[in-house]
Each structure stands twice: as structure tokens, then as C-alpha cells.
Amino acid sequence: MVKTIFGNEQYANEFIICRFDQCVIIDPSHDLEKIISVIDQRKVVGILITHAHQDHVDLIGHFECPIYIHEDDAHLLFEDRYNGYDQYKRPYTRKSLDLKLINHKSKIKLADGFIEVLHTPGHTKGSVCYLYQNHLFTGDTLFKDAVGRHDLYSGSLKELKHSVLEAMTLSNQIKIYPGHDELTTMREEKRNNPFYLKWAKQFNKL
């Protein structure tokens, strides 16, 4: 089961993957009551962070489980000048988090399967996508007909181009769950995403 809890102007989309009696939460940021309702009696075995910006991590301190984050973004969780907590108090502390550092191709166990980590720098240095079966959770790397910003701290247009082009090599059957706005599919983005089409042409990928 994959459940989407859509975000708003302040917070990102968040996702819950459940298999048997276990769940993981991707980018818990808002609506704690709804998250708890979806989880029901299941056990939360992990929180998966696509990147360390405030609008994706605001609720990570509410669950007692490992928190998976790319090694290049772990420091950003606590650098409030850059992560979005410069205007108000960060709701978690370093000591309260059970951080597990991940990198490209790391595998996170969920019940009888695994969630694969794809390192996709560009929006931030440690941005990742999570691949589970035919579901790809892209954070702020790839959106419906758009891509993430690259002009924030540790962002890079060069790296974003590479990450998007690599992601687009996945199967057309992949469903895409972005950090903001609507869900989409790999097939639709290969046909319609203007950034991908421009960059693919630039690097002779079409």
C-alpha cells in the first residue's frame, strides 16, 4: 500500500508505504493525525528523507525509529541558516534523532522487500529518490512537467541535469510521487517534461 498525503503552500507531500504490519514514512512534514490514522496498528520501521529542507522534515522528531538520510545532507538538518528554520525554532534536536546515513544504491528493508536509494544531487547535494517496486519518490528533484530548484545552498544545475537524465532511464511503467504538486508517471515526463526534453537533446539522450 502506498498512501499520499498531499502538501500545501507551506509543506511538501508526504508518503506512507505499508507492507504487512510495517510502514515507512517519506518526508513527514504535516498532518500528524492523518499519518497516525493511516499507520493504524502497524509499526513504523523507518523515516526516509529525500532532502533536509524544513518543508519535508518538520515531523521527523515524532517517531521512534531510524531516520534515513543521505550522508551529504545530514549536516543540513541542523544548519538552520540554510534548511528553512531560520525564521522559527527547529522542532527536533540532533540527540533526539536516530540517523542512519545512506548513499547511492543503499537498500532499506521493508517487510519482505527493499526500498532502493538513488542519489540525485542538484536540488541539494544529498538529495535522493526512493524506488520501491514501480513507485519512485522524487522529493524536489523531479515534478510533473518540472524539476527542482538548483539555486539554493548546495544546489547545482549541472548535477540536477545529470540526476534527471539518469532518473529518466527507468521504466516507463514507473509511477512518480514528487515532493510537491500532482503525481505523474515516467511515461508522461519523458513525453512532456520540457526540462528533460531540452537536456536530453543537449546531451544527445533522445
N, C-alpha and C positions, 0 to 999 in steps of 0.2 A: 504494500500500500504506500502510495506517495500522496501526501496531503499538502496543498498550497494554502498558506495564509497570506493574502496579498497585503502589501505595504500601503503607505500613504505618502504625503508630501515630506514627512519627517523621517520615516523609517522604510527599510527595504522589505521586499518579500522574504518570507521565511518558509522553510520546507521541513516536513517531517516524513522520514522513511521508516516504516514499521515492517518487520518480518517476524512472524510468530509472536513471541512475547517480548521482543526487543525493538527499541526505536533509537534513531539518531535524529538530532535536530540540526539543520543547516541554517546558520546566521540568525539565531534567536534575538529579536530586537524589539518586539512589541506584542501586546495582547497575550500576556502570560496565562490568563484564564482559558483562552481558546487552545493554547498549546497543551495545557494540562488536560483539557477535555478530550483532545484528540488522542493523547497518550493513554488515557484511561488507566487501566491496571498494569500496563506494560512497563518495562524497565528501560530507562534512558541509559544507553551504554556509551554515548559519546555526543559531544557537540562539535560540529565541523564548521570551521570559519573559512569563508572564501578570501577574506582580507580584513585588515584590522581597523576599518573605519567605524566610527561611532554608530552610524545608522544600520550597521549589520551585527553589532555585538552587545547591545545595551542590556540584554538579559542573561549574559553568559554566567553571571555570578549566582543565578538562582537554581542551579542544578549541580548535584554532587556526582560528577562523572568526569572522565578525561575530556580535555578540550584540545582538539587537533588544529594546529595552525602551522603554516609553512615557516621554516626556520628564518627566512628573510623578512617576515612580517611580525614575528613575536615581539620584538622591541617596540613596534609601533603601537601595540596595545596600551603602552604606558607613556608614550610621548604625546601628551595632550595638546601640545602646540600644533601637531600635525594630524591627529586622529579624529578631531572634531569635538573633543572635550575641553576646548579652551574657553568655552562660554559658560560651562556649568560643571558640577562635580562628577567625576567619573564614578560609576556605581559599583565598581569592583576593585580589588587590590591584587597585587602580584601574589601575595601569600595565600589568598583565598582560591587561587586557580590551580588546577592540576593540568598543567600544559604538557602536551605531547607534540614534539616538533616533527614535522613531516617534510618530505621533498618529492620530487618528480617520481612517479610510479610507486610511491608508497601505497600499501593496501591496508585498509581499515576493516576489521572483521565486523560483520553484522549477521548474527544467527549463523546460517549455513553458507553464507556468501561473503563477498568482499566489496568494498567501495574503493575504486582506484583514484589516486590523486594525479592530476595533470597540472604541472606547474605552468602557469600562463601569465608571466610578468607583463607589465605595461601600464595597467591602472595603478598598481603598486608593485614594488619589487617582489613581494611574496604572494601575489595573487595566485589563486588556484581555481581549477574547476574540479568537480567531483563527478565521476562516472559510475553509475550503478545500473547494471543491465542496459536498457536502452534509454536511460534518463541521464541528461547532462546538466549539472547545476553550475551555471557560469558566473555567478557573482556579478561584478561590474566589468567583466571582460567583453561579453557579447550580449547584446539585446536584440529584440525584434527590430530589424531594419536599422540597427545602430550598433555602436561599440562604446566602450567606456572612455572616460576622460583619461588623458595622459599628462595633464599639466599640473597635477598635484605632487606633493612630496613623494619621491622615489618612483614617480611615473616615467614612462619612456615611450615615445611614439614608435621608435624602431622596434622595441621589444613587443609592443602591442600588435604591430603588424605581423610579426612572426607568430605570436600566440594565436591570433585569429586565424591565420592561414593554416596553422597546424591543427587547430580545432576543427576546421572545415574539411579535414581529410577523413573525419569519422563518417560512419554510415549515414545515408540519407534517412534512415529509419529512426535516428536519434531524436528524442523529444528534448527541447531546450527549456530550462527553467532559469530565467535570468533574475538578477537581483532586484530589478525594477520593471514595472510595466507588464505587458502581456507575455504569456507563454508563446513559444513558437516551435518550429521544427528545423532540423538541419536542411531538409529539402527546400523549405521556404527561404531560408537565409542564403543558401547557395544560388537561388534564383533571383532574390530581390534585395539583399543587403548591399547598399551602394558602396559601403566601405570595403567589404570583401571583394566586390566586383572590381573596384578600382585597384586595390592592392594586388589581387590575383593577376590582373592584366599587367601591372607594373613588374611583377616578379615572374611572369610567364607561367602562371599556375593554372590558367584556364585551357 
